[in-house]
Amino acid sequence: MYRCSFPFYQSKLEKHRRWCAPVEWSVYLFAVLATFSIGLAQPPQEPSSIMLADVTEQSAIRFEHFSGGTGKHFIVETVTSGLATFDYDNDGLLDIYFLNGAPLQNAKVDNPPRNQLFRNEGGFQFKDVTLQSGVGDVGFALGTAVGDYDNDGDADIVISNFGRTVLLDNSGDGTFVRREFSGPNRPRVGAGVCMLDIERDGNLDLYVANYVDFTFDKDVSRMIFGVPAAPGPKDYRPDTDALYHNDGAGMFLDVSQSSGIATVAGAGMGAVAFDFDEDSDTDIFVCNDSAANFLFENQGDGTFQEIALLAGVAYDVTGSQQASMGVDLADFDGNGHLDLITTNFMEEIPTLYLNSGLGYFDDIGAAAGLGVADRSVTWGVAFGDLDNDSWPDLLIAAGHLLERVAQINDSEKFQAPNALLRNLGGQRFQDNTHSSAAVSQEKVSRGLAVDDLDADGLLDAVILNLNDMAQILRNQTVTTSTFVQLKLIGTSSTRDAVGARVKVLDAGRQQVQEVVIGRGYQSHFGTRLHFGLGGQAGPVAVQVNWPSGEVSDYQINALSSRYLLVEGDEQPIQVR
């Protein structure tokens, strides 16, 4: 969140001093030259036809976020909350679960804010089913992930809180049973949540990133040029993250120490678990706020080694630590390897870590045109092919964390437009923020999700706004491009097929995605894989590398359709 705890803002002189080291000058020069060369390699294209429209009113979704604001500016108020899109009732339509804050310091309110679940009724109509489903938790929620931890065919919800981590176990009848994870007596500031199968035993394990060691008796008062403000992460000790092993019998065992996860501490925020080095086991990337990021390499024996520095994802291209917030992954340049993007504080260009396929990444954020997103604090982030041209675009949530920031610096504002960036053929991004009023409207956004909410083959978006109403954005892009959507079901692997690597071959080009649980800014979305196919009209080949080691090859004949791929079955099942 803050690069330094005092003063809050670095002066221009301090900014320039960061470039004085010769090594930093060299990487900066590399970025500039890369930007120039990429610009030559890709001629300007016509403005994108991506159009996102605000249909919140039509959708009947009424969710108002509450940060727990007390006027005391506690650090936890600034970092809430995420959301999830998933199919809780197995009707084929994606539902929406919003996280909420709570009154702080045991403040009493008549109607405590709750997390809320909205059932998708089709046609962009949603129904609030919070009370009857039993998911209206009243804890101070920050992050979430959704996965079938008990392999019974129903999606279960994990919530990280300022407090204890909570599991909402889906009973399969539209209701959930609440369970709390055991942990230390002190409350922890939970953040990003992701689920993975550590040792490929067919059971989902759980990773919870933790932020800082904050309690009310450790509160730090912060004044910036006479204006009250929330403290930053460097005002507190960083916390260690938690890893829980699923024993397959309904219990999670804390293996944070024995696995090596708890050997390092950081101000964790967003997290994602994926196989970065393509060695058939799942690794974990964690955004750390104002500190080096973590990349935990899976050693294949139940332990992890932190290698972010060696892999090139600890810092940005200049060698500077960033205030990393959210993270997502996609094959940005179409080379068959999954890349990472992180969102950050203002005047920090979002990092785009390009995966070399050789065990390390290069930050090409500046070269790829992400500098347009450094004008505000950025949070939620989602890759998704919004125009079905076969290249993953970007949606980024933005908004400051200081309500009175304009009194500190009159060039900055609390509210900010979100960012819509179109991928120009894997070369760079084109800023399309102002092509859709629903995106450029100034809000204070946090979590976001991108998924096909109305099953029309176009990816839509949901945005959680701090202390404001959530937004539902419908993709109204006019396109003749085809697509295919794939839902994987594991049999030997976890039922969610988490960690499965999917390759789609069309017209000689390969697209790659991986099934992940938990991503973005403390959010969850995208477990139904969406592949835009551009102008492809004929059959496409699909190959799935299942976590069990099985490899399946399919031919998809009817494009612009949704398919079910079941581990062990030879034929895809068309479901829509």
C-alpha positions in Angstrom: 0.0 0.0 0.0 2.7 2.5 1.0 6.2 2.2 -0.3 7.5 3.9 2.9 5.7 4.6 6.1 6.9 8.2 6.5 6.6 10.4 4.7 3.6 8.9 2.9 4.5 10.4 -0.4 8.0 10.4 -1.9 9.1 13.7 -3.3 10.1 14.0 -7.0 13.7 14.3 -5.8 13.4 11.0 -3.9 11.9 9.4 -7.0 14.8 10.5 -9.1 17.3 9.3 -6.6 16.0 5.8 -7.1 17.5 5.8 -10.6 21.0 6.7 -9.5 22.3 3.2 -9.2 23.9 2.0 -12.5 22.1 -1.3 -12.4 18.8 0.5 -12.2 19.7 2.8 -15.0 20.4 -0.2 -17.2 17.1 -1.9 -16.5 15.3 1.3 -17.0 17.1 1.8 -20.4 16.1 -1.7 -21.3 12.5 -1.0 -20.6 12.5 2.1 -22.7 14.2 0.4 -25.6 11.8 -2.5 -25.3 8.9 -0.1 -25.4 10.3 1.4 -28.6 10.9 -1.9 -30.2 7.5 -3.3 -29.4 5.9 -0.1 -30.8 7.8 -0.7 -34.1 6.8 -4.4 -34.2 3.1 -3.8 -33.8 1.4 -1.0 -35.9 -1.4 1.0 -34.4 -4.8 -0.7 -34.5 -8.3 0.6 -34.7 -10.0 1.4 -31.4 -11.4 -1.6 -29.7 -15.0 -2.5 -30.0 -15.1 -3.8 -26.4 -18.2 -2.3 -24.8 -19.2 -2.8 -21.1 -22.5 -1.4 -19.9 -23.6 -0.9 -16.3 -26.7 -3.2 -15.8 -26.7 -3.1 -12.0 -30.2 -1.7 -11.8 -31.6 -4.2 -14.2 -29.9 -7.1 -12.4 -31.7 -6.5 -9.1 -28.4 -6.8 -7.3 -28.3 -4.5 -4.3 -25.1 -4.9 -2.4 -23.5 -2.0 -0.5 -20.1 -2.5 0.9 -19.1 -1.3 4.3 -15.4 -1.0 5.3 -16.0 -0.8 9.0 -15.2 2.9 9.0 -15.0 4.4 12.5 -13.2 7.6 11.9 -10.1 6.2 13.5 -8.6 5.1 10.2 -7.6 1.5 11.1 -5.4 -0.1 8.5 -7.9 -2.9 7.9 -10.5 -0.5 6.7 -8.5 0.3 3.5 -7.9 -3.2 2.3 -11.3 -4.8 2.2 -12.8 -6.7 0.2 -13.0 -9.3 -2.6 -15.8 -11.3 -4.2 -16.5 -14.6 -6.0 -18.3 -15.8 -9.1 -19.2 -19.5 -9.1 -22.1 -21.9 -9.6 -23.3 -22.7 -6.0 -26.4 -24.7 -7.1 -25.1 -26.5 -10.2 -27.7 -25.0 -12.5 -25.1 -23.9 -15.0 -25.4 -20.2 -14.2 -22.7 -18.3 -12.4 -23.8 -16.8 -9.1 -22.1 -13.9 -7.2 -20.9 -13.8 -3.6 -19.8 -10.4 -2.1 -17.7 -10.0 0.9 -18.3 -7.2 3.5 -16.6 -5.5 6.3 -18.0 -5.3 9.8 -18.3 -2.7 12.7 -14.9 -2.5 14.4 -14.0 -2.6 18.1 -17.3 -4.4 18.9 -19.4 -1.4 17.8 -23.1 -2.2 18.0 -25.4 -1.7 15.0 -29.0 -2.6 14.5 -28.5 -4.3 11.1 -24.9 -5.6 10.9 -23.6 -5.8 7.3 -23.3 -9.3 5.9 -21.6 -11.1 3.1 -24.3 -11.6 0.4 -25.0 -14.3 -2.2 -27.0 -13.6 -5.3 -28.4 -16.5 -7.3 -28.3 -16.1 -11.1 -31.9 -16.5 -12.4 -30.8 -16.0 -16.1 -31.2 -13.1 -18.4 -29.1 -10.9 -16.0 -31.6 -11.3 -13.2 -30.3 -12.2 -9.8 -32.1 -13.0 -6.5 -30.7 -12.4 -3.0 -30.5 -15.9 -1.3 -28.2 -14.9 1.5 -30.5 -15.7 4.4 -31.9 -19.0 3.2 -28.5 -20.3 2.1 -26.8 -19.5 5.4 -23.8 -17.6 3.9 -24.5 -14.2 5.4 -21.4 -14.1 7.5 -21.0 -11.0 9.7 -17.3 -11.2 10.1 -14.8 -8.7 8.8 -14.2 -10.4 5.5 -11.3 -9.6 3.2 -10.6 -12.5 0.8 -12.3 -15.6 -0.6 -11.9 -18.7 -2.8 -14.4 -21.3 -3.9 -13.6 -25.0 -4.4 -15.0 -28.5 -3.8 -12.8 -29.4 -0.8 -14.7 -32.6 -0.1 -15.1 -33.7 -3.7 -18.9 -34.2 -3.3 -19.8 -32.2 -6.4 -20.8 -28.9 -4.6 -18.8 -25.7 -4.4 -17.6 -24.7 -0.9 -16.6 -21.2 0.1 -13.5 -20.2 2.1 -13.4 -16.7 3.6 -10.3 -15.0 5.1 -11.3 -12.5 7.8 -9.8 -10.0 10.2 -10.3 -12.8 12.7 -10.5 -16.5 11.9 -10.7 -18.2 8.5 -14.1 -19.6 7.8 -15.3 -22.5 5.6 -18.8 -22.6 4.3 -19.5 -26.2 3.5 -22.1 -26.6 0.7 -24.7 -29.2 1.7 -26.0 -29.6 -1.9 -29.5 -28.5 -1.1 -28.9 -24.7 -1.4 -27.6 -24.3 2.1 -24.2 -24.1 3.7 -22.7 -25.2 7.1 -20.3 -22.8 8.7 -16.9 -24.0 10.2 -14.1 -22.0 11.7 -10.4 -22.9 11.3 -8.4 -23.1 14.4 -5.5 -20.8 14.8 -3.6 -18.5 17.1 -5.5 -16.7 19.8 -4.8 -13.3 18.2 -6.9 -12.2 15.3 -5.1 -12.4 11.9 -5.7 -10.0 9.0 -6.4 -12.6 6.3 -6.1 -11.6 2.7 -5.8 -13.6 -0.5 -7.0 -17.2 -0.5 -6.2 -19.9 -3.0 -6.7 -23.6 -3.2 -4.4 -26.2 -4.7 -3.5 -29.9 -4.5 0.0 -29.8 -2.9 1.0 -33.4 -3.6 -1.6 -34.4 -6.2 -3.5 -36.7 -3.9 -6.9 -35.6 -5.2 -7.8 -33.3 -2.3 -7.9 -29.5 -2.2 -5.4 -27.9 0.2 -5.7 -24.3 1.3 -3.4 -21.3 1.3 -4.2 -18.1 3.2 -2.1 -15.0 2.8 -2.0 -12.9 5.9 -1.3 -9.1 6.0 0.2 -7.6 9.1 0.2 -8.2 12.8 -2.5 -5.7 13.7 -4.7 -5.6 16.8 -6.6 -2.5 18.1 -4.1 -2.1 21.0 -1.3 -1.8 18.4 -3.1 0.9 16.4 -0.8 3.6 14.9 -2.1 7.1 14.4 -1.0 8.7 11.2 -1.1 12.3 10.1 0.0 13.3 6.6 0.6 17.1 6.3 -2.0 17.5 9.0 -4.6 15.2 7.5 -5.6 12.1 9.4 -4.9 8.9 7.5 -4.6 5.2 7.9 -1.2 3.8 8.7 0.8 1.7 6.2 2.1 -1.9 6.4 5.5 -0.8 7.5 4.0 0.5 10.7 3.4 -3.1 11.7 5.3 -6.4 11.7 4.6 -8.5 8.6 2.7 -11.8 9.3 3.4 -15.3 8.1 1.0 -17.0 5.7 -0.8 -20.2 6.5 -1.0 -23.5 4.6 -3.6 -26.2 5.5 -3.4 -29.8 4.3 -6.6 -31.5 3.4 -6.6 -35.0 5.0 -9.4 -36.3 2.8 -11.6 -37.0 5.8 -13.0 -33.5 6.2 -10.2 -32.0 8.2 -7.6 -29.4 7.4 -4.2 -29.7 9.2 -2.0 -26.6 9.6 1.3 -27.4 7.8 2.6 -23.8 7.6 5.8 -24.6 9.5 6.6 -28.1 8.2 6.0 -27.0 4.6 8.4 -24.0 4.9 5.7 -21.5 4.2 6.0 -19.9 7.6 9.7 -19.5 7.4 9.3 -16.0 5.8 6.9 -13.2 6.6 5.4 -10.5 4.4 2.3 -8.2 4.2 0.4 -10.6 2.0 -2.5 -9.5 -0.2 -3.5 -11.2 -3.4 -2.3 -14.7 -4.2 -2.5 -17.3 -6.9 -1.5 -21.0 -7.1 -0.3 -22.3 -10.5 2.5 -24.4 -12.0 4.9 -21.6 -13.0 7.7 -23.9 -14.0 5.6 -26.5 -15.7 7.0 -29.4 -13.7 3.6 -30.9 -12.9 3.2 -29.5 -9.4 1.5 -26.4 -8.2 3.5 -23.3 -6.9 2.2 -20.3 -5.1 2.8 -16.6 -5.9 1.9 -14.0 -3.2 1.7 -10.2 -3.6 3.4 -8.4 -0.6 2.5 -4.8 0.2 5.6 -2.6 0.2 8.0 -5.6 0.3 9.4 -8.2 -2.0 6.8 -10.6 -3.4 6.9 -14.4 -2.6 7.1 -17.3 -5.1 6.9 -20.6 -3.3 8.3 -23.3 -5.5 6.7 -26.7 -4.8 9.5 -29.2 -4.1 7.2 -32.2 -4.7 7.5 -33.6 -1.2 5.1 -31.4 0.7 7.6 -28.6 1.1 8.1 -25.2 -0.6 11.1 -23.0 -1.2 10.7 -19.2 -1.6 12.5 -18.3 -4.8 10.9 -15.0 -5.9 14.2 -13.1 -6.2 15.8 -15.9 -8.3 12.7 -16.1 -10.5 12.5 -12.4 -11.1 9.1 -11.7 -9.5 10.2 -10.2 -6.1 10.7 -6.7 -7.5 9.8 -4.7 -10.6 12.1 -4.1 -13.6 14.0 -1.3 -11.7 14.8 -3.5 -8.8 12.3 -1.7 -6.6 9.8 -3.3 -4.2 6.2 -2.4 -5.0 3.0 -2.2 -3.1 1.6 -5.3 -4.8 -2.1 -5.7 -4.3 -3.8 -8.1 -6.7 -2.5 -10.7 -9.2 -3.8 -12.6 -12.2 -2.3 -14.9 -14.8 -2.7 -15.5 -18.5 -0.5 -16.2 -21.6 -0.2 -12.6 -22.6 2.1 -13.1 -25.6 0.9 -16.5 -26.8 4.2 -18.3 -26.2 2.6 -21.1 -24.3 3.7 -20.0 -20.8 1.6 -18.3 -18.2 2.5 -14.7 -17.3 1.6 -12.7 -14.1 0.3 -9.2 -13.6 0.3 -7.4 -10.3 -1.5 -4.2 -9.3 0.2 -1.6 -7.2 0.2 1.8 -5.6 -0.1 5.0 -7.7 3.0 6.0 -9.7 4.0 2.3 -9.7 3.4 0.8 -13.2 1.6 -2.5 -12.8 4.1 -5.3 -13.3 3.7 -7.7 -16.2 6.0 -10.6 -15.4 6.6 -12.4 -18.7 7.3 -16.1 -18.2 10.4 -17.1 -20.2 9.5 -20.8 -19.8 13.0 -21.3 -18.4 12.1 -20.8 -14.7 12.3 -17.0 -14.6 10.2 -13.9 -15.5 10.9 -10.4 -16.9 8.9 -7.4 -16.0 7.7 -5.8 -19.2 4.9 -3.7 -17.7 6.2 -0.4 -19.0 7.1 -1.8 -22.4 3.6 -3.4 -22.7 1.8 -0.1 -22.2 0.7 -0.5 -18.6 2.0 2.9 -17.6 -1.5 4.3 -18.3 -2.7 2.4 -15.1 -0.2 4.1 -12.7 -2.3 7.2 -12.2 -4.1 5.8 -9.2 -3.9 3.0 -6.6 -4.9 -0.3 -8.4 -6.4 -3.3 -6.7 -8.6 -5.9 -8.5 -7.2 -7.3 -11.8 -8.5 -9.8 -14.2 -7.3 -11.2 -17.5 -10.0 -12.2 -20.0 -10.6 -12.2 -23.7 -13.4 -9.6 -23.7 -13.7 -9.3 -27.5 -13.1 -13.0 -28.3 -10.2 -12.2 -30.6 -8.0 -14.9 -28.9 -5.9 -12.5 -26.9 -6.4 -11.9 -23.1 -7.4 -8.3 -22.3 -7.2 -6.6 -18.9 -9.7 -5.0 -16.5 -8.2 -3.2 -13.5 -10.0 -1.8 -10.4 -8.7 1.5 -9.1 -9.3 4.0 -6.3 -7.3 5.6 -3.6 -7.2 4.5 0.0 -7.2 8.0 1.6 -10.6 9.6 1.5 -9.1 13.1 2.0 -6.1 12.6 -0.3 -7.0 15.8 -2.3 -6.1 17.8 0.8 -2.7 16.2 0.8 -2.0 16.5 -2.9 -4.5 18.4 -5.1 -3.5 16.4 -8.1 -4.9 13.2 -6.7 -8.4 12.1 -6.0 -10.0 9.4 -3.8 -12.3 8.2 -6.7 -10.8 7.1 -9.9 -11.8 5.4 -13.2 -11.1 1.7 -13.5 -8.9 0.7 -16.5 -9.8 -1.4 -19.6 -6.8 -2.5 -21.6 -7.1 -4.3 -24.9 -4.4 -6.8 -25.8 -3.0 -6.0 -29.3 -1.8 -9.4 -30.5 0.4 -10.2 -27.6 2.6 -7.2 -28.2 1.2 -4.4 -26.0 -2.0 -3.1 -24.5 -4.2 -0.3 -25.8 -6.0 1.9 -23.3 -9.7 1.6 -23.9 -10.8 2.9 -20.5 -12.9 5.7 -21.9 -14.6 3.6 -24.6 -17.1 2.4 -21.9 -18.7 4.9 -19.5 -19.3 2.0 -17.0 -15.5 1.6 -16.8 -14.4 5.2 -16.8 -17.0 6.2 -14.1 -15.0 7.3 -11.1 -15.4 5.0 -8.1 -13.3 3.6 -5.3 -13.0 0.0 -6.4 -11.4 -3.0 -4.8 -12.2 -6.6 -5.8 -13.4 -7.5 -9.3 -14.3 -10.6 -11.2 -14.6 -11.4 -14.9 -17.0 -14.3 -16.0 -19.8 -15.0 -18.5 -22.8 -14.2 -16.3 -25.5 -14.5 -18.9 -23.9 -17.4 -20.8 -23.9 -15.5 -24.1 -20.2 -16.2 -24.9 -18.9 -12.8 -23.8 -17.1 -12.2 -20.5 -18.9 -9.8 -18.1 -17.6 -8.1 -15.0 -18.5 -7.5 -11.3 -16.9 -4.8 -9.3 -17.0 -4.3 -5.5 -16.7 -0.6 -4.6 -15.5 0.6 -1.2 -18.4 1.9 0.9 -20.6 2.0 -2.2 -22.9 -0.1 -4.3 -21.4 -2.9 -6.3 -21.5 -2.7 -10.1 -22.5 -5.4 -12.7 -21.1 -4.7 -16.1 -22.6 -6.6 -19.1 -20.3 -7.1 -22.2 -22.2 -5.7 -25.2 -19.4 -6.1 -27.6 -20.5 -6.6 -31.2 -18.4 -9.4 -32.7 -18.6 -12.3 -35.1 -15.7 -14.1 -33.3 -16.2 -17.6 -32.0 -15.4 -19.0 -28.6 -15.4 -22.2 -26.6 -15.9 -22.6 -22.8 -14.6 -25.6 -20.9 -15.6 -26.9 -17.5 -13.3 -29.6 -16.2 -14.3 -32.3 -13.8 -11.6 -34.4 -12.2 -12.0 -38.0 -11.1 -8.5 -39.1 -10.1 -7.6 -35.4 -9.7 -9.6 -33.0 -7.5 -13.1 -32.7 -8.7 -12.4 -29.1 -9.6 -9.4 -30.3 -11.7 -7.3 -27.5 -10.1 -3.9 -27.4 -11.6 -5.0 -28.9 -14.9 -3.3 -27.3 -17.9 -5.5 -26.8 -21.0 -4.2 -26.1 -24.5 -6.5 -25.1 -27.3 -5.1 -25.3 -30.9 -6.8 -23.3 -33.5 -5.5 -22.2 -36.9 -1.9 -23.2 -35.9 -1.9 -21.1 -32.8 -1.9 -22.5 -29.2 -3.7 -20.9 -26.3 -2.9 -22.1 -22.7 -4.9 -21.7 -19.5 -4.7 -23.4 -16.1 -7.5 -24.2 -13.7 -6.9 -22.0 -10.6 -8.9 -21.4 -7.5 -8.4 -17.9 -6.0 -7.0 -14.9 -8.0 -7.2 -11.2 -8.5 -7.5 -9.0 -5.5 -8.6 -11.4 -2.8 -11.2 -12.8 -5.1 -12.3 -15.8 -7.1 -13.5 -16.2 -10.7 -12.7 -18.0 -14.0 -12.8 -21.7 -13.1 -15.0 -22.1 -16.2 -12.3 -21.6 -18.8 -13.1 -19.2 -21.7 -11.2 -19.2 -25.0 -11.9 -16.6 -27.6 -11.2 -18.0 -31.1 -11.2 -14.9 -33.3 -12.4 -15.8 -36.8 -11.9 -19.6 -36.4 -14.8 -21.4 -38.0 -13.8 -25.1 -38.0 -13.1 -27.6 -35.3 -10.4 -27.0 -32.7 -8.2 -29.5 -30.8 -8.0 -29.4 -27.0 -5.4 -31.1 -24.9 -5.7 -31.4 -21.1 -2.8 -32.3 -18.9 -4.6 -33.5 -15.7 -2.8 -33.2 -12.3 -3.0 -37.0 -12.0 -0.6 -37.3 -15.0 -3.3 -38.4 -17.5 -3.3 -36.5 -20.8 -6.6 -36.2 -22.8 -7.0 -35.1 -26.4 -10.4 -33.9 -27.6 -11.8 -32.4 -30.8 -14.4 -29.6 -30.4 -16.6 -29.5 -33.5 -19.4 -27.0 -32.5 -17.8 -23.7 -31.7 -19.4 -20.9 -29.6 -20.5 -23.6 -27.2 -19.8 -24.8 -23.7 -18.4 -28.2 -23.0 -17.8 -30.5 -20.0 -14.5 -32.4 -20.0 -14.4 -35.3 -17.5 -11.1 -36.9 -16.6 -11.0 -40.4 -18.1 -13.8 -39.8 -20.7 -12.8 -39.7 -24.3 -15.5 -37.5 -25.6 -16.4 -33.9 -24.7 -19.9 -33.3 -23.5 -21.7 -30.3 -25.1 -23.8 -28.6 -22.4 -24.8 -25.4 -24.2 
